[in-house]
Amino acid sequence: MKVYKSRNDVPEAEKWNLNDIYSSVEDWEKDYGKIEELTTELHTFDGNITDGKTLFTYLDKEEQVTALFKNVYVFAKLMGDIDTRETLAQSLLEKASQLGVKLSSATSFFTPFLLSMEKSRLESFIKEDSRLDYFKDDLYDAYRYKAHVLSKENEELLSQLGESLSSPSKTFGMINNADIKFGDVTDENGMKVELTRGMYSKLMEDEDRDKREEAYKAYYVPYVQLKNSIASTLSSAIKNNVTLSKLRHYPSALEKSLFGKKVPKEVYENLIQTTKDNLQSMYRYTELRKQSLGVDELRQFDLAVPLVNGVKEDISYEDAYETMLKALAPLGSDYIDVLQEMKNARYIDVRETPGKSSGAYNLGLYGTHPFILLNHQDDLNSLFTLTHEMGHAMHSHYSNTHQPQITAGYTIFVAEVASTVNEVLLINYLLKNAKNEEYRKYLLNHFMDQFKGTFFTQVMFAEFEKKTHEKAENGEPLNAESFSELYEKLFQEYNGDAFVLEEETKYGWARIPHFYRPFYVFQYATGFAAAIDIANKILNGDEETLANYLAFLKSGSSDYPIELLKKTGVDLTSPEPIENALNLFAELVDEYSKL
């Protein structure tokens, strides 16, 4: 694997092309100025929407401004994520964030105005101007929020506080991406070098246990050192969320987060409870891992190393892409053709470079195309990450292509379905084409580890979020000590007694960016369960499920997420999809044990 010391060393074909949004910062500045002008115009509608025509004019202008703002914000974010240390990008993102606050303030009057109106008056407006049919569903849906919308003055005040309320997330992002310095590890020449995230993922799979332990300890050095600072940012984020929930008269922060998607809280609670009722297969797997590694005590730095030695191989980015295309062939030729075009047209930023934002994501931009960030490491994990993110990208592409702007964006609740269907198709393809029994064992081991990370770990995170928010709601302290105590307890509960916990284990909460997006992570697990159902039917040749799934990818937010999934045959209000996923994991453990 080549290590890139500078972004300039990365081939152009492996860097995304931001010219597709703006060809220069000057063009960005022009749109920034347009948004400022249009934002001022939006202010003038306050108190002056008196008929169907003015209502349409306001909504149409607001949609135009929002689309333009997304271009401005996304360009700044993508530019910043290329190198989080770069001051120009930070400046643009800061300006975009401030502009977003102004835009939010300019439109904050509308929801209180709408909800002060009788439905009969809104109906008369819609009859006056047929162009309002485009906005009709959203207008009527807004009435669901009536009990949770404040006065016009208070809504404007909250909108002005938007930047301050988001500061804990921004602060953690800067700590985690720009400022953190990991400890040192020993390279292949016996020299001490500073650990990077890319090196960490590779070293945690190293067969040398001493190297794994050294990397694990080095990785946690900054998180332990900064535990109190990070605890302060996380505590503030949780308390902000709880305060907003109370201000808006929701029974809890959890129910506030689920309200917009119309997801019953029982779905969240059922996920946690059903998983905790079925942890025996997880415990069997940790015991199996302990036995396979031949260790007296299973440690956290033993979790990622393959259980099968000598079969691990490098997978170049080019080979990974070709393998993904073959694996996803059951989704049809159009799906594959679009994926190939995404690579050729440079929608993807591939390589890890100094200062680049960690992890991977897809960001779909209506009217342009998806942008995919990777930190590709030429290994099996990176193949799965690529396949995962391209599932998101295809969801964005299909929804943006087949839906009008108002319903093109899909909700977070269904976001992980497309990515995980891709992963399930990939593992099935790899298992089917495994060259020998040892490689099949290696793949089964990988799939079990993926299952653990995407399902069990995310459910554990979901319970951590639920309990920390409940602590805040009950006025209990949130600090490094309370976070660590809870995290350590949950880690032991979900992973079983085969583990001997490291001192660093309890600080796992300090490194999770998703905790700054309240009640997000549970959707990895629900999406995973739904995807297993869908993918297995597609692999069994179920043409109806395939057609329904592709229709789902094209549906954006044209219906509530639970209802969209029901159309694919998956009902997450029932424990059945969760139980099916857990049964599959038990079968994987059984098969590996027999092999």
N, C-alpha and C positions, 0 to 999 in steps of 0.2 A: 504494500500500500504506500502510495506516494504521499508525503506530508508537504502541504503547500505553506510556505512561509509568508507569502503575500498573495493577495487577490490577483495581482498582475500575472502571476504564474499559472493561473487557471485558464484552460482553453476557453475561448469565447463561446463555443457550442455548449459549454457546461455552466454558463452564467445567464440568468434571466435578462430579458431585454426590456428595460423600463421605458425605452422610447415608445413602446406601445401605449403608454399613458401620456407621458410628456417627453418631448425631445430635448428639453432644456429646463433649467430652473426658471428662466425668464418666462416660458410658457406657463409654468406652474404659478408664477406670480400673477400672470394675467387672469387666470381663473380664480385665484385667491381674491383679486380685486373685484371680479364679477360677483362672487359670493357675498362680499361685503355690501355691495350695492343692492343685491337682491334681498339680503337679510334686512336691510333698512326698509325695503318695500314691504316685506312681510309684516313688519311692525305696524304698518298703516292699516292693516285689515282688522286690528284689534278694535272691537266696537262698531265695525262697519260692514259686517256680513249680515245682509238684510234680506237676501233672496237667493234663489238657486244659482243665478248667474255669478254673483260675487263669491258664493261658496265654492263653485267650480274653479273660478279664477284663482282663489287662494290655494286650493288643494293642488291644482295643476302647477302653480308656481313653486309651491313647497316641494313637490316631487322633483321638479327640475333642479332646485337648489340642492336638495339632498343628494341627487345623483352626482352633481358637480362637486359637492363636498367630499363624497366618497372617493372620487378621483384624487382630489388634493390630499386627503388624509392617507389613502393607501400608498400613493407615490412616496410620501414622506416616510411612512412606516417601512416600506420595502427598502428604501434607500438607507434608512437607519439600521435595519437589520443586517445589511451587508457588512457594516462595521459600526458597532454600537459606540465606538470611541470617537467617531467622526463628528466634529462640532457643527458643520453645516447641516447635516441630516438631523441632528438633535434640535437645531434651531428651527428647521422647517416643521418638524413634528410638534414642537412646542407652539409654534404659530398656528398650526392646524388645530391643535387641541383647544387653543384659546378661541379660534374661530368657531369651533364646534359648540363652545359654551355660548357664544353670541347667537348662533343659530338656534340653539335650544331655548335660549331666553326669548328670542323673537317669536317662536312658535308656542311658547308655554301657555299662552292665553287660550289656545284653541280647544283643548280637551275640556277644561272647565266650562267654556262657552257652549260646546256641543252638549255636554251632559246637563247643562241648565235648561236646555231646550226640550220641550216635549217631543216625543217620537212623531206625533202627528204633524208637527211643524216641519220636522226633517223630511217626512214623507211628502209634504207639499212642495218642499224645495226640489226634491228628486223628480217630482212630476213636472215641475216648471222647466227643468233643464235635463234632458235625457243623457247628456254627457256625464252626469253624476252616477250613472249606473256603474261606471268603472270603479268608483270609490265606495259603492253602496255597502258591500259586505264589511269592509273595515269600519265604516261609519256606524253601522248597527252593532258590530262587535264591541265598539268602544263603550257601549252602555253596560257591558259586563263589569267595567271598572268604576262604575259610578260611586260605589261605597269607598273607593280607594283613591279618589282624586280630590286634591285639596282646592282651596280657593285660588282664584287667578293670581293673587299677590303671592301666596305661599308657593304656588307652582313656579312662578318666576324666580323666587328666592332660591328654591331648590335647584333650579336649572343653573343659576349663577354659582352655586356651590359645587357644580359637577366636577370641576377640575380639582378642587380640594379633596372631594370624596374619593377621587381616583388616585390620589397621591400615594397611598400605601402600596398599591400595585406597581406604580411607576418606580417607587423607591426600591422595592424588591427586585424589579427587573434590572435596574442599574447595578445593584449589588451583585446579582446573580450572573449577569452577562458581561458587565464592563469592569467591575472592581475586584471580583473574587480572584484570589491567587491560591491555587492548590499547593499542597506540599510536594516534595521532591520524590522521584522514583528512580530506580537504577535502569539505565538503558542497556541495549545489547552489548555495548562496549564497556560496561561497568562504570559509566559516568553518571553522576546525579543530574537529572533534568527535571524541570517543572512539569507536573502532570497536566494534561489537557483533558477535556471531556471525551474527545475522540480516542485518545490513548486509554482512558479509563475503561471504556466499553470493551476495547480489545484485551486489555490486561486482565479484566475480570473473567475472561474466558481462557486465560492462560493455564496450561496444565501444571505449571509450577505454583504450588500453593503459597510459597513464600512471596512470590511476585504479586499474587492476588491480594494477600494480606497487606503488603506494602502499599499497593495502589488504593485499597479500601481505606486504610488509615490516612493516606495523603489526601484522598478525595474529601474526607470529612473534616480535615483540619480547619478550613475557613468557616464551615457551618458551626462547628463547636465554638470557635473563637468569637463568631458574630451572633451567637445564639440569642443574646438579649436584644440586640438591635433588630434581628429578624423577627423575634417574638413580638416586639413592639409594633412592627409593620403589620404582621398577621393579626394581632389583637385589634389594631385599629380598623383593618379591613372588615373583620367579623363584627365589631361593634357598630361600624357605619351601616352595615347591612341590616343589623338588628334594629338600629334606630330608625332607618328608613321604613322598615316593615311596620314598626309601631306607629310612625307618623301617618302611614297610609292605611292603618287600621286592618292589617292582616293578622290572623291568629298567630302566625309564627313566620320567621324568616324563610323556613322551608316552603311553606304554603305560598308565600310571595313569589319565590323563584319558580314554582310550578304553575302558578295561576295563568300566566300568559299562554302557556302551551296547553292549558286545560288538562293537565295530568293530575289525577287524584294522588294525594300524598300516600295512599295505600300502595301505589306502585313502587314508591321509594322504600316504604317500610317492608313490603312484601319481598323485595329484592334482598334486603339485608337479612330478614328472618329466614327466608328459604335457603339462602346460602349458609347461614350459621347452622341450620338444621342438617346440612349436608357437607360438613367439613371433613368427614372421615376419609374421603378419597384424597383430600389435600394432605391429611396427616400420613396416609399411606405413601403418598408421593415423597414427602420429606424423609420418611424412613427409607424408602427405596433409594433416594439420592444419597443418604448417609451410607447405606450399605454399598452402593455402586462405587462411591469414592473411596471406600475402605478407611473412613476416618472414625476416630473414637467419639469426636464431638463435631456436629455440623454447625458451621459458623456462617455469618451472613455473606462473607466473601466466597463461600462455596456454592452460591445460588445460581450463578450464571455459567460456570464452567461446564462444557459438554460432558455428559456421562460416558460418551463413547470416544475413545482416543484415536488419533491417527487418521480421521476421515474429514476433519475440518479443512475447508479449501477457500482460497481467495476467489471472489466473484467480482469481476470488473463491472463498472457501471454499464458498459455496453452489453455484456452478457446478462446482467441482471434485467435490463430492459427487455431483451429478447425473450428471456425466460418468462417474465411477467406477461408478455403478449401471448405466448403459447398457453400459459395457464388460464388466461381469461378468455380464451377462444369460445367457450360455451356461451358467453354473453353476446356473441354475434359479430359480424364483420364490421358494422358501423362503429361499434364500441372500440374495436381494435384500430380501425382507421383513424379515429379521433385521437386515441392515445399516441399513435405514431406521429401525428401532426403536432401534438403538444411538445414532443421531444425535438422535432425538426425546427419548430418555430421559437424555440428557446423560452418556453414558459417556466422552465425549471432552473433553480440555482442549486448546483449539485454539491460542491465541495466545502469541507470545513476549512476556514481560514481565520487568522487572528482577529479577534473582536467580533466575529460574526455571531449573530443570535444563535443560541443553542437549540437543539431539538429539530423538529420538522413540523411544517404546517402547510395547508392549502388556503389561499385567500381568493375567493371568486369575486371578480369585479364585473358588474353588469355593464354590458355595452363594450367590454374589452375582452377579457378572457381570464381564466384562473392563473394565479401565480403560485408556484410550489417551492417551498424552501426545504432543502435537505442538508445534512452533514454526512454525506455518503462515505462509508469506510471500507468498501469492497469486501463485505462479508455477508453471511446469511441474514443477520439482523438487518443490514441495510437493504437487502433485497425485499424483506418483509415491509420495512418502513416505506420504501419506494412504492410498493404495491398498495399499501394502506393509503398513502397520501394521494395516489392517483385515483383511488376510489372516490375520495372527497372531490378531486378535480373534475371527474366525470359527472358527479352529482351536480356540481356547480355549472358545468357546461350544459348538461341536458336541461336543467331548470331554467337557466338564463336564456337558452335557445327557444324553449317551448312555453315560457310563461311571460306575461307582461311584467314590467318592473315591480308592480305593487305586490305580486305573489311569487316573484322569482327566488327570493331568499328562503332557504329551508331552515327550520329551527334546529337548535342544538340537539334536541331530543332524538331526531332521526339522523343526525349528521354521521354518527358512527356506524350506521347500518351499511352504507355503501362501501366504506373502507374495510369493514370486517368481512363482508361477502367476498371481496377481492382476496383477502388473506386466507379464507377457508378454501377458495378455489385454488389458490397457490399451493397450500400444503397438500391438498389432494393430488394435484398434478405432480408435485415433487415425490410424494409417496408412491404414486403409480409408476413413476419412472426411476425409482431408486435402483442404483446399479447392483447393490448387493444387500445382504441382511444387516451388515454393520451400518451401512449408510441409512437404511430404513430406521434402525434404532436411533441413529443420530437425529433424524428428522422427527421421529416421534417425541424424542426428548425436547427438541426445539419447540414443537407444537405445544407440549405440556407446559413448557416455560412461558410461551406466548400466552397460553390460556391463563396461567397464573398471573401474569402481569396485566393482561387486559381485563380479566374478570375478577379473580379473587382479590388482588391488590386494590383494584378500583372500588370494590365493595367495602374493603377495609377503610380506604380513604373516605368513602361516602359516610361510613359510620363515624369516623373522626370528625368530619364536617358537621354532622348532625349533632353530635355530643358537644362540640365546642360552641356551636351556636346556642344550644340549650343552656350551656353554662353562662354565656353572655346574657341570655334572656332572664336567667335566674339571679343575675348580679354576682356570679362567682368569678374569682380572679382568672385572668388569662395572661399567663406569662411563660417564660421558658420552662419553668418547673412543671406547671400544670399541663402544658402541651406535651412535654417529654413523658410525664407519668402516664397520660392517656395513650400516647402513641405506643409506648413500650408494652402496655397491657394488651392493646388490640393486636399488635404484631405477634405476640405470643399466642393469643387466642386463635388467630387465623392461620398460623403456621405450625402450631403444635409443639409438643415437648421435645421433639428430636433436636431442636435448636438450643444452642448455648448462646445467649445474646452478648454482643459486643457492647462496650461502653458507648460506642457511637450510635448504636441502633436506635436508641430513644430519640435521637435528634433528626430522624428521618423526615419529620414534618417541616424542617427548616429549608428543605431543598425542593419543595413541590410548588411550581408556579401556579398550577391549577387551583390551589386553595384560595387564590385571589379572584377566581371566577366562581362565586358561590354556587354550590350544588350542581356543579358541572360534571364531575367525574363519574357519577352513578350511571350516566348515559353511555359511557364506554361499555359497562357491563350489560345494560338492557339492550344496547345496540348489538353487542356480541351475541347475546342469546337470540335475538331476532334474526341476525345474519346467518347463524348456524342453521336455523329452520329453513330459511330461503335458499341458501347455497346447497344444502343437501337435496332439496327438491329439484333444483336446476340440474345438479349432477346426475340425478336419477332420470333426467329427460322429461321433466314435467314442463311442457310447453306453455301451459296456462300460467304457472308461477313465473316463468321467464318473462312472458308478456306483461304480467301484472307488476313484476319488479322493474322492468324498463319504464313502464308507465309511472311507477312510483318515483323513479329518478327524475322524470320530467315534470313532476307535479309541484315542486317548490313548496310553498306554504298555502296551496289552494284549499287545503282542509286542515283540521287539527291533526297533530302528529299521530296520536293514538288511532285515529280513524284512517289515516293514510296507510299505516302498517296493517290494519285489519284487512285492507284491500289486497294485501300480499298474502293473507292467511295467518298473520301473527297477531295474537291478542295479548298484550302485555298487562292488561288488567287481571289476567289469570296467572297463577304460578306456573302453568304448564311450560311456557318457553324457558323459564329459568331452570326448572327441573330437567327439561330435555338437555340443556347445555351441561348441567352438572352430571347427568347420566353419561354424556359423551366423554367428559373428563375421566369418569370412573372407568369407562371402556378403554381409554388410552392408557391409563395406569395398568389395567389388566393385560393389555396386549404387550406393553413394554416388559412387564414382569415375566410373561411367557417367553418372549424372545431372549 
